[in-house]
Amino acid sequence: MANPGPATTVTANSQALSTQQALRLIGVAKGVNVSAAGDTAFSVLGATQNWVPVSIITSNSITTATGASVSVATATVGVYTQPAQGGTTVLTTAALTSQAANTYVKITAATNATTAILNAGAVLYANVGTTVAGAQIDLAVYGYDLS
């Protein structure tokens, strides 16, 4: 039998997603109604309790009544660990400037990108200040899990 060549071993050396070295999805709020002021609660994914926020991604959704896209550039949205803009600020309430098309996605740096957030309640709140009639957005929070 012919020699097939030297023996080779390939070992995967990846880190588990639960380590601090991985940027991961912390929470998602789909279809946040920006036509009414107030809070929309959404769950923190998995067992994450201590994390550092990095970015928040928002995208327009279609309107529920007509199916047409609506500019949400004047709507103001923030993310907090308690209702009514309470607790720790993840993203300060601000206008979704330049989000005028249905296909537009905006990536925003987190407000407290150097502060670990202890969120024992495992709930975040998307707070809508200024409203836009008939509009919705999708929102995703990314960060480093320190749990």
C-alpha positions, 0 to 999 in steps of 0.5 A: 500500500502506498504512503498517503503522506504525513498525518494531519490533525485539524482542531477547531479552536472557536470560543463558545458564544457565551464567552465575553469575546463574542458580540451577540444579539441581546434582544429584539423588538419587532413591529414596535408601534411608533404611532403611539407614545409609550413603552414596548417591553421586549425580552433579553434573549437567553440567560443574559443578565450582565452585558455591555451594549454596543449597537442598536439597529432599527429598520422601518416596517410597513404600515399595518393599514395600507402596506405602504412604507412610511418615513419614521425619520421624525419619530423618537425612540430610546431603549431603557432597562425600566419603563418610562425612560427609567433605569439604565439608558441603553440608547438615549431617546432621539429622532430616527433621522434619515430613516425615510424608506422601508428598506433603510436600516440604521445602526446606532452606537449605544449610549453607554457603550463602556458601562456594564448593564445589570439587567436582572429583570431580563426585560428592555423597554423601547420608549417612543416619544415623538410619534408617526401615524401608522408606522412601525419599526423593528429594533435589535440590541447587540452587546457583549455578554458578561454573564 
